[in-house]
Structure formats: structure tokens, C-alpha cells
Amino acid sequence: MIIAKKIAYNTAVSAAARIIGVILSLVSIGLIARYLGQEGFGNYSLILAFLYTFNILADLGLYTLMTREISRPDVDENKIASNIFTLRIFVLIIVLGVAVLAIWLFPYNSQVKIGVMIGAIAYFFISASQVLMGVFQKYLRMDKPAIAEVVGRLIQLGLVVFFIYIKASLFIILLALVASSFVIFILNLIFVRKYISICLSFDFSLWKKIFRNTIPIGISIVLTLIYFKIDSIFLSLGFINRSSLNPMADVGVYNVAYKVLEGLVFFPAMFTGLIMPLLSKFAFTDRDKFKRIFQKSLDVLIIFAIPVVVGLVLLAKPIVLLIGGEGFGESAPALQLLAIAIGVIFLANLFSRSIIALNKQKKAAWIYFIGMIFNVIANLIFIPKYSYMGAAATTLATEALVTLGLFVLNAKVSNFAGSFRVVFKCLLAGLIMGLVVYYFKSLGLFIIIPLGIIVYGGILYLIKGITREEIRLLIKKEI
């Protein structure tokens, strides 16, 4: 099977599995939101946001570094992968331990504080599992973690339904996430051993080298993900979210919309993760192939980003009502703003992967630093006045700023900005799709979403915005 077909297969299988996983996750979130209500779901969301913020400190860019390093020719894959995996475990124990202690310094209720202690177990397995993705991406076997993801989500949903049925507390509901994360980790560990013999390894000289290479990547990821979740923490604090009568309820309202963003931004990350080994391979050996891969990837991301943005903007209200129920209708305007941010993130993923493949991650770290500072300041200005709408607007503005910076840097270091010719045809197809969605949205989401996809794809094909070759392989056959 040629590489192009493998990428197409992995993209299709991973996308299908992720769609199933997102649906299962959103059903779980919807059940939890309905069961706990705005304030209770706010507590649940804050627990996860707090742990997520600390968890990213343990990332260090190890997942991206593993993908790059084991994709280099003539390397000891087992040694590199085992040491990076061990380093991730070691750092996780320290950072999540600090999170469990740090939560007691915040003015939160006991539910949140004890919930963080339980949720930390889940995040340990989530993060330990994530670093293994570099191996699956290198061997183009993302179907394996896709299976693990679906199995884990099914377990989580089943447990959530059971716990709600027995009227369990928030703490017990968190155990569903712990169980799901554990199963996903074990399955991924079993699957990955078919390609690389990963074990605990303590080559401290290699650790030192890994740290030198990963610090710029890690800083960039940490800065990115801090502004990904810091808004929920700001919303939860009454002395910042001063216009709100119930800050924790605002966290719940905002996070119903934000869960949609989290579910969808996986797709560009997954796709560019599969492209990353090719970008790394040709970045310094064949710049023409590098540019062709980059351009075709950019085309694919634009083709998918535009209908996602248009669809979410027009269908925000029924989507949030489907997820959270009538009590979360206020989430719709926030989702409309975040929808545009999702489209921007699609492109940012490719620019950042390209920069890492070109080994210019140190320069990118400054862009993320500026984005983080902008995000914190903007949140502190707009959350006190506009609550979760201020947080959503700040997220959009920050993503736009960072993506513009990454685009400029990537164009500079690669001497190739890429062509955006496909945008105009995609916008035309998206406009026609939007008109159809707007006039027939009363038919319901389960009819209008497939109809919108058919209209968009059909129009795009007719105006030659996408070819048969792109449908079949996603990237050029000679790659």
C-alpha cells in the first residue's frame, strides 16, 4: 500500500472513529449537563479545566518530538520512544501531584477540590496515552488508537448512564472518565508494542538531549494550551467575572459550547499529525516534495474548515440544545464565535507542524508567548464586562493573532507561503450550503447536516474545487 493510500486510509478510519468518539463524548456531556444543571456542570467543567491546565505543563512537546525523532532515518526507535515515554510518566507524577495540592489554595467549594484529586488519575492515563500517538503516526496506524478511543468512550457513556440512573454524586460520575482513560491507555500500550518495544527506560544522557530539543516545542504547546483553558478558570472566579450572579453557572454555559470546539479541533490535529512524518522526512532532503505536501494539506484543511464554520454558525442553537438541553440555550452565541476560531485552528495546526519539521520551533515559541499574554490581558478586560461572551471573543481573537504569526513565520523559514486559491471556490460552495441549511434547518440536525454535506461536496466538485484524485487519496499520488 503506497504512502498516499495509507494516509487516506488512516485519515478516513481516524475521522470515522473520531466522529463516533465525539458523538459518544457529547452524549455523555449532554447527560452530565442535564443531570448536574448549570452550576453542577460548571463544577465538573472547572475540575477538568484546572487539571488540563496543569497537565499541559507536563507535555513538554514530547508527543510532537517523538513523532519527529522516530521519523528520522537511521535512529534507534525503541530507545528514543521508551525514554520519551518514561520521561512523560515521570513528569506527569510531579505535575499532577502539584495540581492536587494547588487546588486547595483556590477559593473553590469542596466538590471541586476533591473532584480534582479524582480527576488527576484520569489525566495521568490521558497524557500517558497521548505520547504514544507519535508511534502510531510514524507507522501510519492511527486506526489502532481510534479503536481504543471508541471502546473507551463507550465505557464512559455506559458508566455515565448507570451512575445517573442510581443518582450518583459528581465524584462517582468522574470515575467514568477515570475508567475510560485507563482502558484507552491499556489498549494503546498493547497496540503500540506491535511496532516498538516500549518500556521504562532511564538513559539520563538521552533525557538531557531530549530536554534541549523539546523545551521550545514544550513552551509553545504550554503557552497555547494555557490560553485554551485559562478562560474557564477566570470565569469561575467571582472577583474577575464580576458581572455574573453565578460564575460557576457561566463556566457550565461556556463549556457546553467549548466542548464542541474541543471535539472538532481534533480532526486537523489528527490529519496534520499523519502528515508530520512526511514533512519531517522531506524538510531538508527534498524541499519541492515538502512544498507539495504542505500545499495539498493546506487545500484539504481549507476544504473541511469552511463548511464546519458555516454549519456551526447557522446551527449553533439547535446544537447546544441537543447537547445540554433547554437550560443551556445561552451557549449558542458563544458557540458562534468559537466556530470561527475552529476554522482558524484548522490552519494553525499545519503551520505549526511545518515549523517544527523545519526545526524552527524556537522562533514559534515567541508567537505563542505573545498570544498567551494577549489572551490573559484580553480575558481580564472582557470577562468582567461580558462574562462567557468575552471569553469566547478573546479565544477567537487570540487564535487569529497566533495563526497569523505562524503563517508569516512559516512562509519566512520555508520560503513558501502556500496558495489559497481553493478558498474562493470553497466559500462559494459554503455560501450555497449555508442558504440550504438556513432555509431547511427546521428539518432537524439529523437531516440538515447530511444534506449540507452533500450540497457542499456536490457544488465543490462541480466547480472543480476538489478533484476525484483528492477525494480518493487526499494527497498527490506521487507523494
Beta strands, then each sheet from edge to edge (+ up, - down):
end
